[in-house]
């Protein structure tokens, strides 16, 4: 029960914030001027709450320190680490995505050239329908390499979370060695397996919400019909569905992944013969 309390507390707070953010996003899609800035501000607040919850979960898993949510030195360090990791992943993955796009674009241009288009066609052309087997193979191989690289790079940085909680100082690239020695594959597979059941349940919940309400809480824009200037669903019911969905993201996906990362970190720390710091320091 002591372990479940911080998970449920963080999930409830985040769920409420996510629900309001989802409604603000939906109203922004309907043309409300206040919607977009409100949603953006709530995204930042929700991210901070998520980091606070991660810090609490990490202390419980690594230092066996149960307690409520707070915002102290541990949370400030982890917030900085989260920002740096998101920034690094964003820069590297976006660069890789641009290279992948160039390869796919090149394959499409070859296919278009083979059809003998001397000038741009007057109407839109489905370039993917023009690809032959070799070009489709190039596209699929590019997609597989891109997804694999993205997972590998994120896995190499994932140990920054438990290492920062454990060492009580900012750990980003300094935590990189923890994912070496072919450990990145183990980390990536563990995260996928830890997240898969929760992601499946959340997708099913979205489908159920769409069937009952006509909108997905995971995609706020679906609450607004094309060209409409008002929500096409009951905002109270949609907000409640978004609350459940937001809380579910933390309970079903984030918490299992956090626990898995902490368990792997403790295992790697033992293998590397690194002593944990004094919990009181």
Residue pairs with C-beta under 8 A, 6 or more apart in sequence:
2 60
2 66
3 60
3 66
5 66
5 68
6 53
6 56
6 57
6 60
6 66
6 67
6 68
6 69
7 53
7 57
7 250
7 251
7 255
8 251
9 53
9 68
9 69
10 49
10 50
10 52
10 53
10 56
10 57
10 69
10 250
11 53
11 246
11 247
11 248
11 250
11 251
11 255
12 247
13 49
13 53
13 69
14 46
14 49
14 50
14 53
14 246
14 247
14 249
14 250
15 242
15 243
15 244
15 245
15 246
15 247
15 248
15 250
16 243
16 246
17 42
17 45
17 46
17 49
17 246
18 42
18 46
18 242
18 243
18 245
18 246
18 247
18 249
19 239
19 240
19 242
19 243
19 246
20 38
20 42
20 239
21 38
21 39
21 42
21 43
21 46
22 217
22 220
22 238
22 239
22 242
22 246
23 220
23 235
23 238
23 239
23 242
24 34
24 35
24 36
24 38
24 39
24 42
25 35
25 36
25 39
25 220
25 221
26 35
26 215
26 220
26 221
26 223
26 224
26 231
26 235
26 238
27 34
27 35
27 231
28 35
28 36
28 38
28 39
29 35
29 220
29 221
29 223
29 224
30 224
30 228
30 229
30 230
30 231
31 229
39 220
46 246
47 82
48 79
50 250
50 254
51 75
51 78
51 79
51 82
52 69
52 70
52 71
52 75
53 69
53 250
53 254
54 78
54 82
54 161
54 254
54 258
55 74
55 75
55 78
55 165
56 67
56 68
56 69
56 70
57 255
57 258
57 259
57 262
58 78
58 161
58 162
58 165
58 166
58 258
58 262
59 65
59 67
59 74
59 165
60 66
60 67
61 162
61 258
61 259
61 262
61 263
61 266
62 162
62 165
62 166
62 262
62 265
62 266
62 276
63 165
63 166
63 276
63 279
65 279
73 168
74 165
74 168
77 164
77 168
77 169
77 170
78 161
78 164
78 165
80 170
81 160
81 161
81 164
81 170
81 171
81 172
82 161
84 160
84 170
84 172
85 157
85 160
85 172
88 157
88 172
89 153
89 154
89 157
92 153
93 150
93 153
96 146
96 149
96 150
97 146
100 142
100 143
100 145
100 146
103 138
103 139
103 142
104 138
104 139
104 142
107 131
107 135
107 138
107 139
108 127
108 128
108 130
108 131
108 135
110 135
111 127
111 130
111 131
111 132
111 135
112 125
112 127
112 130
114 130
114 132
115 130
117 125
131 139
151 188
151 192
152 184
152 185
152 188
154 188
155 179
155 184
155 185
155 187
155 188
155 191
156 176
156 179
156 184
157 172
157 175
157 176
157 179
158 179
158 187
158 191
158 261
159 171
159 175
159 176
159 178
159 179
159 187
159 261
159 264
159 265
159 268
160 171
160 172
160 175
161 258
161 261
162 261
162 262
162 264
162 265
162 266
163 171
163 174
163 175
163 178
163 265
164 170
164 171
164 175
165 262
166 265
166 269
166 276
166 277
167 277
168 277
168 281
177 272
178 265
178 268
178 269
178 272
179 187
183 264
183 268
186 264
187 261
187 264
190 260
190 261
190 264
191 257
191 260
191 261
194 256
194 257
194 259
194 260
195 253
195 256
195 257
197 252
197 256
198 248
198 249
198 251
198 252
198 253
198 256
199 252
199 253
201 248
201 252
202 218
202 245
202 248
202 249
202 252
202 253
205 217
205 241
205 244
205 245
205 248
206 216
206 217
206 218
206 219
206 245
209 215
209 216
209 217
209 241
209 245
210 216
210 222
213 233
213 234
213 237
213 238
213 241
214 222
214 232
214 233
215 222
215 223
215 232
215 233
215 238
216 222
217 238
217 241
217 242
217 244
217 245
217 246
218 245
220 242
223 231
223 232
223 233
223 235
223 238
224 230
224 231
224 232
225 232
231 238
269 276
